[in-house]
Amino acid sequence: MKAYEFPANVTTEGKIELPNAILQHLANNQQVKVIILVNEPTEEEQEEAAWHRLAAEQLLKGYSEDDAIYDTI
């Protein structure tokens, strides 16, 4: 079994784009095994995301239905 390693992008349609250099090595209608590795957020990125969520929650706690009148201005 051969293995090829390369970076790829997932399109907005949810499809993985394979580089042409790799496609040249694959026969049409050939079954392949796919292993997907994704980077996990760092601890710092997770902490920053948690702070953003907390800030948004706290901001929305101060919102009242009575404030909706200002949405139409």
Backbone atoms as SQL, in Angstrom:
CREATE TABLE atoms (id INTEGER PRIMARY KEY, chain TEXT, resi INTEGER, resn TEXT, atom TEXT, x REAL, y REAL, z REAL);
INSERT INTO atoms VALUES
  (1, 'A', 1, 'MET', 'N', 0.857, -1.173, 0.000),
  (2, 'A', 1, 'MET', 'CA', 0.000, 0.000, 0.000),
  (3, 'A', 1, 'MET', 'C', 0.902, 1.235, 0.000),
  (4, 'A', 2, 'LYS', 'N', 0.588, 2.199, -0.850),
  (5, 'A', 2, 'LYS', 'CA', 1.319, 3.464, -0.905),
  (6, 'A', 2, 'LYS', 'C', 0.554, 4.510, -0.103),
  (7, 'A', 3, 'ALA', 'N', 1.290, 5.467, 0.396),
  (8, 'A', 3, 'ALA', 'CA', 0.667, 6.568, 1.138),
  (9, 'A', 3, 'ALA', 'C', 1.173, 7.883, 0.576),
  (10, 'A', 4, 'TYR', 'N', 0.288, 8.842, 0.464),
  (11, 'A', 4, 'TYR', 'CA', 0.626, 10.190, 0.025),
  (12, 'A', 4, 'TYR', 'C', 0.184, 11.150, 1.115),
  (13, 'A', 5, 'GLU', 'N', 1.041, 12.083, 1.444),
  (14, 'A', 5, 'GLU', 'CA', 0.691, 13.086, 2.444),
  (15, 'A', 5, 'GLU', 'C', 0.732, 14.457, 1.792),
  (16, 'A', 6, 'PHE', 'N', -0.331, 15.237, 1.998),
  (17, 'A', 6, 'PHE', 'CA', -0.422, 16.561, 1.392),
  (18, 'A', 6, 'PHE', 'C', -1.478, 17.365, 2.133),
  (19, 'A', 7, 'PRO', 'N', -1.340, 18.684, 2.149),
  (20, 'A', 7, 'PRO', 'CA', -2.396, 19.516, 2.731),
  (21, 'A', 7, 'PRO', 'C', -3.562, 19.610, 1.746),
  (22, 'A', 8, 'ALA', 'N', -4.750, 19.705, 2.271),
  (23, 'A', 8, 'ALA', 'CA', -5.941, 19.821, 1.430),
  (24, 'A', 8, 'ALA', 'C', -6.937, 20.741, 2.116),
  (25, 'A', 9, 'ASN', 'N', -7.874, 21.236, 1.332),
  (26, 'A', 9, 'ASN', 'CA', -8.930, 22.108, 1.858),
  (27, 'A', 9, 'ASN', 'C', -10.284, 21.443, 1.662),
  (28, 'A', 10, 'VAL', 'N', -11.180, 21.733, 2.588),
  (29, 'A', 10, 'VAL', 'CA', -12.566, 21.301, 2.449),
  (30, 'A', 10, 'VAL', 'C', -13.328, 22.479, 1.847),
  (31, 'A', 11, 'THR', 'N', -14.018, 22.237, 0.753),
  (32, 'A', 11, 'THR', 'CA', -14.751, 23.302, 0.079),
  (33, 'A', 11, 'THR', 'C', -16.026, 23.639, 0.853),
  (34, 'A', 12, 'THR', 'N', -16.679, 24.718, 0.462),
  (35, 'A', 12, 'THR', 'CA', -17.939, 25.096, 1.104),
  (36, 'A', 12, 'THR', 'C', -19.027, 24.066, 0.842),
  (37, 'A', 13, 'GLU', 'N', -18.822, 23.236, -0.193),
  (38, 'A', 13, 'GLU', 'CA', -19.778, 22.158, -0.491),
  (39, 'A', 13, 'GLU', 'C', -19.478, 20.901, 0.321),
  (40, 'A', 14, 'GLY', 'N', -18.413, 20.953, 1.145),
  (41, 'A', 14, 'GLY', 'CA', -18.068, 19.806, 1.976),
  (42, 'A', 14, 'GLY', 'C', -17.230, 18.761, 1.262),
  (43, 'A', 15, 'LYS', 'N', -16.556, 19.135, 0.185),
  (44, 'A', 15, 'LYS', 'CA', -15.728, 18.193, -0.561),
  (45, 'A', 15, 'LYS', 'C', -14.254, 18.504, -0.327),
  (46, 'A', 16, 'ILE', 'N', -13.435, 17.469, -0.325),
  (47, 'A', 16, 'ILE', 'CA', -11.999, 17.638, -0.142),
  (48, 'A', 16, 'ILE', 'C', -11.357, 17.788, -1.516),
  (49, 'A', 17, 'GLU', 'N', -10.589, 18.860, -1.682),
  (50, 'A', 17, 'GLU', 'CA', -9.896, 19.104, -2.943),
  (51, 'A', 17, 'GLU', 'C', -8.551, 18.388, -2.910),
  (52, 'A', 18, 'LEU', 'N', -8.307, 17.517, -3.888),
  (53, 'A', 18, 'LEU', 'CA', -7.028, 16.824, -3.993),
  (54, 'A', 18, 'LEU', 'C', -6.147, 17.553, -4.995),
  (55, 'A', 19, 'PRO', 'N', -4.870, 17.709, -4.674),
  (56, 'A', 19, 'PRO', 'CA', -3.964, 18.367, -5.619),
  (57, 'A', 19, 'PRO', 'C', -3.810, 17.539, -6.900),
  (58, 'A', 20, 'ASN', 'N', -3.631, 18.210, -8.025),
  (59, 'A', 20, 'ASN', 'CA', -3.468, 17.515, -9.305),
  (60, 'A', 20, 'ASN', 'C', -2.285, 16.563, -9.280),
  (61, 'A', 21, 'ALA', 'N', -1.215, 16.923, -8.581),
  (62, 'A', 21, 'ALA', 'CA', -0.036, 16.057, -8.511),
  (63, 'A', 21, 'ALA', 'C', -0.386, 14.703, -7.891),
  (64, 'A', 22, 'ILE', 'N', -1.322, 14.681, -6.976),
  (65, 'A', 22, 'ILE', 'CA', -1.749, 13.419, -6.360),
  (66, 'A', 22, 'ILE', 'C', -2.715, 12.677, -7.281),
  (67, 'A', 23, 'LEU', 'N', -3.625, 13.407, -7.903),
  (68, 'A', 23, 'LEU', 'CA', -4.606, 12.773, -8.787),
  (69, 'A', 23, 'LEU', 'C', -3.936, 12.019, -9.930),
  (70, 'A', 24, 'GLN', 'N', -2.774, 12.480, -10.366),
  (71, 'A', 24, 'GLN', 'CA', -2.058, 11.806, -11.447),
  (72, 'A', 24, 'GLN', 'C', -1.613, 10.403, -11.044),
  (73, 'A', 25, 'HIS', 'N', -1.464, 10.153, -9.758),
  (74, 'A', 25, 'HIS', 'CA', -1.015, 8.853, -9.265),
  (75, 'A', 25, 'HIS', 'C', -2.169, 7.891, -8.998),
  (76, 'A', 26, 'LEU', 'N', -3.391, 8.365, -9.100),
  (77, 'A', 26, 'LEU', 'CA', -4.556, 7.533, -8.775),
  (78, 'A', 26, 'LEU', 'C', -5.281, 7.110, -10.038),
  (79, 'A', 27, 'ALA', 'N', -5.587, 5.830, -10.126),
  (80, 'A', 27, 'ALA', 'CA', -6.355, 5.326, -11.270),
  (81, 'A', 27, 'ALA', 'C', -7.827, 5.659, -11.076),
  (82, 'A', 28, 'ASN', 'N', -8.532, 5.883, -12.178),
  (83, 'A', 28, 'ASN', 'CA', -9.976, 6.151, -12.107),
  (84, 'A', 28, 'ASN', 'C', -10.695, 4.941, -11.522),
  (85, 'A', 29, 'ASN', 'N', -11.745, 5.203, -10.804),
  (86, 'A', 29, 'ASN', 'CA', -12.580, 4.167, -10.177),
  (87, 'A', 29, 'ASN', 'C', -11.791, 3.265, -9.237),
  (88, 'A', 30, 'GLN', 'N', -10.703, 3.754, -8.701),
  (89, 'A', 30, 'GLN', 'CA', -9.895, 3.006, -7.753),
  (90, 'A', 30, 'GLN', 'C', -10.383, 3.301, -6.352),
  (91, 'A', 31, 'GLN', 'N', -10.547, 2.266, -5.553),
  (92, 'A', 31, 'GLN', 'CA', -10.948, 2.478, -4.162),
  (93, 'A', 31, 'GLN', 'C', -9.708, 2.853, -3.357),
  (94, 'A', 32, 'VAL', 'N', -9.845, 3.855, -2.497),
  (95, 'A', 32, 'VAL', 'CA', -8.734, 4.319, -1.670),
  (96, 'A', 32, 'VAL', 'C', -9.176, 4.360, -0.217),
  (97, 'A', 33, 'LYS', 'N', -8.210, 4.336, 0.685),
  (98, 'A', 33, 'LYS', 'CA', -8.486, 4.483, 2.109),
  (99, 'A', 33, 'LYS', 'C', -8.104, 5.911, 2.480),
  (100, 'A', 34, 'VAL', 'N', -8.983, 6.594, 3.166),
  (101, 'A', 34, 'VAL', 'CA', -8.760, 7.996, 3.520),
  (102, 'A', 34, 'VAL', 'C', -8.644, 8.127, 5.033),
  (103, 'A', 35, 'ILE', 'N', -7.589, 8.798, 5.460),
  (104, 'A', 35, 'ILE', 'CA', -7.411, 9.127, 6.869),
  (105, 'A', 35, 'ILE', 'C', -7.327, 10.644, 6.948),
  (106, 'A', 36, 'ILE', 'N', -8.173, 11.250, 7.755),
  (107, 'A', 36, 'ILE', 'CA', -8.209, 12.705, 7.857),
  (108, 'A', 36, 'ILE', 'C', -7.657, 13.126, 9.215),
  (109, 'A', 37, 'LEU', 'N', -6.653, 13.978, 9.175),
  (110, 'A', 37, 'LEU', 'CA', -6.060, 14.531, 10.386),
  (111, 'A', 37, 'LEU', 'C', -6.347, 16.028, 10.407),
  (112, 'A', 38, 'VAL', 'N', -6.880, 16.514, 11.506),
  (113, 'A', 38, 'VAL', 'CA', -7.156, 17.946, 11.629),
  (114, 'A', 38, 'VAL', 'C', -6.426, 18.491, 12.842),
  (115, 'A', 39, 'ASN', 'N', -5.981, 19.717, 12.744),
  (116, 'A', 39, 'ASN', 'CA', -5.322, 20.368, 13.867),
  (117, 'A', 39, 'ASN', 'C', -6.352, 20.715, 14.934),
  (118, 'A', 40, 'GLU', 'N', -5.997, 20.428, 16.172),
  (119, 'A', 40, 'GLU', 'CA', -6.862, 20.798, 17.278),
  (120, 'A', 40, 'GLU', 'C', -6.437, 22.172, 17.776),
  (121, 'A', 41, 'PRO', 'N', -7.397, 22.934, 18.284),
  (122, 'A', 41, 'PRO', 'CA', -7.030, 24.259, 18.797),
  (123, 'A', 41, 'PRO', 'C', -6.078, 24.120, 19.980),
  (124, 'A', 42, 'THR', 'N', -5.168, 25.067, 20.088),
  (125, 'A', 42, 'THR', 'CA', -4.233, 25.068, 21.215),
  (126, 'A', 42, 'THR', 'C', -4.985, 25.438, 22.483),
  (127, 'A', 43, 'GLU', 'N', -4.332, 25.236, 23.604),
  (128, 'A', 43, 'GLU', 'CA', -4.945, 25.591, 24.885),
  (129, 'A', 43, 'GLU', 'C', -5.242, 27.095, 24.932),
  (130, 'A', 44, 'GLU', 'N', -4.324, 27.879, 24.379),
  (131, 'A', 44, 'GLU', 'CA', -4.515, 29.331, 24.341),
  (132, 'A', 44, 'GLU', 'C', -5.732, 29.701, 23.487),
  (133, 'A', 45, 'GLU', 'N', -5.899, 29.042, 22.344),
  (134, 'A', 45, 'GLU', 'CA', -7.049, 29.318, 21.468),
  (135, 'A', 45, 'GLU', 'C', -8.356, 28.909, 22.140),
  (136, 'A', 46, 'GLN', 'N', -8.330, 27.786, 22.854),
  (137, 'A', 46, 'GLN', 'CA', -9.530, 27.339, 23.569),
  (138, 'A', 46, 'GLN', 'C', -9.902, 28.324, 24.675),
  (139, 'A', 47, 'GLU', 'N', -8.883, 28.821, 25.385),
  (140, 'A', 47, 'GLU', 'CA', -9.138, 29.781, 26.462),
  (141, 'A', 47, 'GLU', 'C', -9.703, 31.088, 25.899),
  (142, 'A', 48, 'GLU', 'N', -9.149, 31.539, 24.781),
  (143, 'A', 48, 'GLU', 'CA', -9.646, 32.774, 24.162),
  (144, 'A', 48, 'GLU', 'C', -11.091, 32.608, 23.707),
  (145, 'A', 49, 'ALA', 'N', -11.415, 31.450, 23.138),
  (146, 'A', 49, 'ALA', 'CA', -12.790, 31.196, 22.707),
  (147, 'A', 49, 'ALA', 'C', -13.738, 31.184, 23.905),
  (148, 'A', 50, 'ALA', 'N', -13.282, 30.616, 25.020),
  (149, 'A', 50, 'ALA', 'CA', -14.108, 30.586, 26.232),
  (150, 'A', 50, 'ALA', 'C', -14.372, 32.001, 26.734),
  (151, 'A', 51, 'TRP', 'N', -13.363, 32.871, 26.694),
  (152, 'A', 51, 'TRP', 'CA', -13.554, 34.267, 27.115),
  (153, 'A', 51, 'TRP', 'C', -14.550, 34.975, 26.205),
  (154, 'A', 52, 'HIS', 'N', -14.480, 34.705, 24.893),
  (155, 'A', 52, 'HIS', 'CA', -15.423, 35.333, 23.954),
  (156, 'A', 52, 'HIS', 'C', -16.858, 34.873, 24.240),
  (157, 'A', 53, 'ARG', 'N', -17.017, 33.568, 24.523),
  (158, 'A', 53, 'ARG', 'CA', -18.354, 33.056, 24.847),
  (159, 'A', 53, 'ARG', 'C', -18.883, 33.708, 26.116),
  (160, 'A', 54, 'LEU', 'N', -18.021, 33.795, 27.144),
  (161, 'A', 54, 'LEU', 'CA', -18.431, 34.399, 28.408),
  (162, 'A', 54, 'LEU', 'C', -18.827, 35.855, 28.210),
  (163, 'A', 55, 'ALA', 'N', -18.045, 36.597, 27.436),
  (164, 'A', 55, 'ALA', 'CA', -18.355, 38.011, 27.187),
  (165, 'A', 55, 'ALA', 'C', -19.694, 38.146, 26.480),
  (166, 'A', 56, 'ALA', 'N', -19.948, 37.295, 25.498),
  (167, 'A', 56, 'ALA', 'CA', -21.222, 37.351, 24.772),
  (168, 'A', 56, 'ALA', 'C', -22.391, 37.014, 25.699),
  (169, 'A', 57, 'GLU', 'N', -22.207, 35.985, 26.540),
  (170, 'A', 57, 'GLU', 'CA', -23.270, 35.607, 27.479),
  (171, 'A', 57, 'GLU', 'C', -23.578, 36.747, 28.440),
  (172, 'A', 58, 'GLN', 'N', -22.542, 37.373, 28.965),
  (173, 'A', 58, 'GLN', 'CA', -22.727, 38.463, 29.920),
  (174, 'A', 58, 'GLN', 'C', -23.403, 39.670, 29.254),
  (175, 'A', 59, 'LEU', 'N', -23.025, 39.946, 28.024),
  (176, 'A', 59, 'LEU', 'CA', -23.637, 41.057, 27.295),
  (177, 'A', 59, 'LEU', 'C', -25.124, 40.794, 27.087),
  (178, 'A', 60, 'LEU', 'N', -25.464, 39.562, 26.690),
  (179, 'A', 60, 'LEU', 'CA', -26.869, 39.251, 26.426),
  (180, 'A', 60, 'LEU', 'C', -27.700, 39.181, 27.706),
  (181, 'A', 61, 'LYS', 'N', -27.067, 38.917, 28.844),
  (182, 'A', 61, 'LYS', 'CA', -27.811, 38.909, 30.110),
  (183, 'A', 61, 'LYS', 'C', -28.387, 40.284, 30.404),
  (184, 'A', 62, 'GLY', 'N', -27.704, 41.323, 29.960),
  (185, 'A', 62, 'GLY', 'CA', -28.170, 42.685, 30.215),
  (186, 'A', 62, 'GLY', 'C', -29.233, 43.148, 29.232),
  (187, 'A', 63, 'TYR', 'N', -29.553, 42.322, 28.236),
  (188, 'A', 63, 'TYR', 'CA', -30.533, 42.700, 27.228),
  (189, 'A', 63, 'TYR', 'C', -31.925, 42.349, 27.721),
  (190, 'A', 64, 'SER', 'N', -32.832, 43.264, 27.582),
  (191, 'A', 64, 'SER', 'CA', -34.208, 43.054, 28.002),
  (192, 'A', 64, 'SER', 'C', -35.112, 43.148, 26.775),
  (193, 'A', 65, 'GLU', 'N', -36.256, 42.486, 26.848),
  (194, 'A', 65, 'GLU', 'CA', -37.230, 42.583, 25.755),
  (195, 'A', 65, 'GLU', 'C', -37.676, 44.035, 25.554),
  (196, 'A', 66, 'ASP', 'N', -37.641, 44.815, 26.623),
  (197, 'A', 66, 'ASP', 'CA', -38.005, 46.240, 26.528),
  (198, 'A', 66, 'ASP', 'C', -37.019, 46.999, 25.644),
  (199, 'A', 67, 'ASP', 'N', -35.793, 46.484, 25.530),
  (200, 'A', 67, 'ASP', 'CA', -34.778, 47.143, 24.692),
  (201, 'A', 67, 'ASP', 'C', -35.021, 46.927, 23.203),
  (202, 'A', 68, 'ALA', 'N', -35.923, 46.017, 22.862),
  (203, 'A', 68, 'ALA', 'CA', -36.184, 45.711, 21.452),
  (204, 'A', 68, 'ALA', 'C', -36.701, 46.924, 20.701),
  (205, 'A', 69, 'ILE', 'N', -37.278, 47.887, 21.389),
  (206, 'A', 69, 'ILE', 'CA', -37.778, 49.084, 20.724),
  (207, 'A', 69, 'ILE', 'C', -36.648, 49.829, 20.009),
  (208, 'A', 70, 'TYR', 'N', -35.418, 49.730, 20.539),
  (209, 'A', 70, 'TYR', 'CA', -34.294, 50.425, 19.927),
  (210, 'A', 70, 'TYR', 'C', -33.792, 49.737, 18.670),
  (211, 'A', 71, 'ASP', 'N', -34.199, 48.498, 18.443),
  (212, 'A', 71, 'ASP', 'CA', -33.774, 47.765, 17.239),
  (213, 'A', 71, 'ASP', 'C', -34.399, 48.349, 15.986),
  (214, 'A', 72, 'THR', 'N', -35.477, 49.082, 16.113),
  (215, 'A', 72, 'THR', 'CA', -36.182, 49.618, 14.942),
  (216, 'A', 72, 'THR', 'C', -35.727, 51.034, 14.584),
  (217, 'A', 73, 'ILE', 'N', -34.835, 51.581, 15.363),
  (218, 'A', 73, 'ILE', 'CA', -34.373, 52.961, 15.117),
  (219, 'A', 73, 'ILE', 'C', -33.315, 52.964, 14.048);
